[in-house]
Amino acid sequence: MLEWAQGHFVELLQQLVEVETDLLLLAIILVCAVIVLDAVSLFNRKLQKEVGLDRSSDVFSIDGSKTVPSKNYVSEIQTRCDRS
C-alpha cells in the first residue's frame, strides 16, 4: 500500500511539473509576441512620421465636396487669393 501511494504521489508531481513547464513556455511565447508587436508598432510610427502621415494631419477637401467644405485664403500682403 505504501509503495502504491509513493508511486501515485511521484506520478502526480511529474504531472504538476509538466503543467508548470507548459505554462512557463506559454508565458515565454506570449512575452515574445508582445515584444514583437511593440517593435512592429514602433517601426510603423517612425515610418508614418517620416512619410508625413501623422495623427495631427490636416484634412483637405476636393472642390465640390460636401463633407469638408473648401476654404478661401486671402493674403493681404501678397494680394493673392487661393482656395483649398
PyMOL commands that set and color helices and strands:
alter all, ss='L'
color gray80, all
select helices_A, chain A and resi 2-51
alter helices_A, ss='H'
color red, helices_A
select strands_A, chain A and resi 72-75+80-83
alter strands_A, ss='S'
color yellow, strands_A
deselect
rebuild
show_as cartoon
